[in-house]
Every structure is written in structure tokens, then in C-alpha cells.
Amino acid sequence: MSVPTTIEKSACCVPQIASALTAEDAERVARVFKAIGDPTRVMLLSLIAGSPGGEACICDLTAPVGLSQGTVSHHMKLLADAGLVTREQRGKWAYFALNDGALDAAADALRSV
């Protein structure tokens, strides 16, 4: 036979935990994870990381993922907006590089959650 347990009334009224992140930090971290929550964007990050010099032209990213330049540009914009890559315009082509420390910062944010 189970004995009912009683919970002291005052125990549930005092907050026992606090958020490790501010609301602003949580929004920023969520934007990063949303950006890397898509397999194509993860592949694009991998392609850039593995490219000579750690950068890649948008023209070199379309064939490996099998998407049009416009679609890849959209994915790269989301990655740039999340702070994961940097973009440099050279003539008519955009070159992307991983933003130093961005992936480490994302991992650190996950550890703090």
C-alpha cells in the first residue's frame, strides 16, 4: 500500500533555480542552433571548414550540396546572420569563412543549458 507523501507548502513557492542565460543570450543561442538544425547548412559549414584556407566561394558550394546558387545563398545568409560564417565580396562572388570561435561558442552555450 502506497503512503501519500506531503510536500511542504513553502518548498514550492520559493524559486530554487535561476536561468544560466539571459533572455537575449537564449535568443542568440537559439538562432545559432536553428541555423545548424538543417542538414544542408551543416554540410555547407563542413565544406567551408575543409576548404583550402578555410574559405569557399559560393560558386564552389552549389555542386556538392546539389542546390541552386540562390538556394545556397539563402542558406549562407542564415549562417551569416547567426554569426557562424563571415562573408566577403570579391568582384561578383561571395566568399565565406567560418567565424572564428562561433562553433566553440555554440558548444559552450549548450554546455551552460
C-alpha positions as CSV (number, residue, x, y, z in Angstrom):
1,M,0.0,0.0,0.0
2,S,1.4,3.4,-1.0
3,V,1.7,6.1,1.6
4,P,0.8,9.5,0.2
5,T,3.6,12.0,0.6
6,T,3.1,15.5,1.6
7,I,5.1,18.4,0.2
8,E,5.8,21.3,2.4
9,K,3.8,24.2,1.1
10,S,6.7,26.7,1.3
11,A,9.0,24.4,-0.7
12,C,7.3,25.1,-4.0
13,C,6.8,28.8,-3.6
14,V,10.5,29.8,-3.5
15,P,12.3,29.6,-6.8
16,Q,15.1,27.1,-6.4
17,I,16.7,27.6,-9.8
18,A,17.8,30.5,-12.0
19,S,18.4,30.7,-15.7
20,A,22.1,30.4,-16.7
21,L,21.3,32.6,-19.8
22,T,19.7,35.9,-20.2
23,A,16.7,36.1,-22.5
24,E,18.9,37.9,-25.1
25,D,21.6,35.2,-24.8
26,A,19.0,32.5,-25.1
27,E,17.6,34.1,-28.3
28,R,21.1,34.3,-29.8
29,V,21.9,30.7,-29.0
30,A,18.6,29.5,-30.3
31,R,19.3,31.4,-33.6
32,V,22.6,29.5,-33.9
33,F,21.1,26.2,-33.2
34,K,18.2,26.9,-35.6
35,A,20.8,27.7,-38.3
36,I,22.7,24.4,-37.8
37,G,19.5,22.5,-37.4
38,D,19.3,22.0,-41.2
39,P,21.5,19.2,-42.8
40,T,22.3,21.3,-45.8
41,R,23.7,24.1,-43.6
42,V,25.7,21.6,-41.6
43,M,27.1,20.3,-44.8
44,L,28.0,23.8,-46.0
45,L,29.8,24.5,-42.8
46,S,31.7,21.3,-43.2
47,L,32.6,22.1,-46.8
48,I,33.9,25.5,-45.8
49,A,35.9,24.1,-42.8
50,G,37.5,21.6,-45.2
51,S,38.3,24.0,-47.9
52,P,41.9,25.2,-48.6
53,G,42.5,28.3,-46.5
54,G,39.3,27.7,-44.6
55,E,37.1,29.7,-47.0
56,A,35.0,28.9,-50.0
57,C,33.4,30.8,-52.9
58,I,29.6,30.5,-53.2
59,C,30.3,29.1,-56.7
60,D,32.1,26.1,-55.2
61,L,29.4,25.3,-52.7
62,T,26.5,24.6,-55.0
63,A,27.5,21.4,-56.7
64,P,28.4,19.5,-53.5
65,V,25.0,20.1,-52.0
66,G,23.1,19.8,-55.3
67,L,21.2,23.1,-54.9
68,S,21.0,26.2,-57.0
69,Q,23.1,29.2,-56.2
70,G,20.1,31.1,-55.0
71,T,19.2,28.4,-52.5
72,V,22.8,28.1,-51.3
73,S,23.0,31.9,-50.9
74,H,19.8,31.8,-48.7
75,H,21.4,29.1,-46.5
76,M,24.6,31.1,-46.3
77,K,22.7,34.2,-45.3
78,L,21.1,32.3,-42.4
79,L,24.5,31.0,-41.3
80,A,26.0,34.6,-41.5
81,D,23.0,36.1,-39.6
82,A,23.6,33.5,-36.9
83,G,27.3,34.6,-36.7
84,L,28.6,31.2,-37.8
85,V,30.3,32.4,-41.0
86,T,31.8,35.6,-42.4
87,R,31.1,36.9,-45.9
88,E,33.5,38.8,-48.1
89,Q,32.5,40.1,-51.6
90,R,35.2,39.7,-54.2
91,G,34.0,41.1,-57.5
92,K,30.8,39.3,-58.3
93,W,31.5,36.3,-56.0
94,A,30.9,36.0,-52.3
95,Y,33.5,34.1,-50.2
96,F,32.6,32.6,-46.9
97,A,34.8,31.5,-43.9
98,L,33.9,30.1,-40.5
99,N,33.6,32.8,-37.9
100,D,36.5,32.1,-35.5
101,G,35.2,30.7,-32.3
102,A,31.5,30.7,-33.4
103,L,31.1,26.9,-33.2
104,D,33.0,26.8,-29.9
105,A,30.7,29.5,-28.5
106,A,27.7,27.4,-29.6
107,A,29.1,24.3,-27.9
108,D,29.8,26.4,-24.7
109,A,26.3,27.7,-24.8
110,L,24.9,24.2,-25.0
111,R,27.1,23.2,-22.0
112,S,25.5,26.0,-20.0
113,V,22.0,24.9,-20.7
